[in-house]
Structure formats: structure tokens, C-alpha cells
Amino acid sequence: MLTRPWRDQGSVSTPTPALWPRGSTTVLSQSDAGARNLDVYIQDTIDVSTTRVKLAINFCAYGETDPVGRFSSLDYASISECLAAIERGGSHVCGISLNIALIPNRGLIPSKLCGEA
């Protein structure tokens, strides 16, 4: 299930207030938000959901919502921004997610960057 509410960034779905109407008390959102759109994600998805939502924040600054793909530039992979977003997200953020399947800039090696963290 995708819960990406950003219409201006090629949204694929708009979440309903009850992501799962029955049978689940908590859902994990993996990579749907990054450091630069975490606050909007919390406001538009987590805070309005009747189901508890925890987020594994994406290491890439815009999460899975970047229309040109993750890690198209090192500007989208800031360790300090990610750490600051985790602090801001508080109990909403339960981990970090790194999806390296679609990297348009093959000169970037995210695993090396993550090793620096």
C-alpha cells in the first residue's frame, strides 16, 4: 500500500483517514518520506490516520516521491539532513530505509555514503 500524498510530486495515491479500516493497529511506511518532506508526510498522512503509522524514513531527501529517482544527485543524500529529520520526527520515525534499486546516476554509490554515517 502506498501512502504518498504529494500531488505536486507525482502522487500515486491519496491516503484515507483509515489506512486499514480493520485488522491492523499499526502500519509501517517504508521510504515514503525523506528529510525534505517528512513534516508534510507527518501532517498529511500520519496525523490524520486512525491507524497508527510508523515511518522508516528514506535516506534520500525526498523519499520515494522524487520523480527523477533516488540519488540523482548527492544533494539528495545528506547525512546531516537525515539525522535532523529523525530528531524532528520523534516517535513517528522507527528506522532508516535505503532503496538503491533505481539510481539514475550510476556514479553514486549510496552504500559508501551510508558507511560514512
Secondary structure, DSSP 8 states (H G I E B T S, - for coil): ------GGGT-S----S-SSSSS-SEEEEESS--TTTHHHHIIIIITT-SSEEEEEEESSTTGGG-TT-TTSSGGG--HHHHHHHHHHHGGGEEEEE---S--S-TT--HHHHHHH-
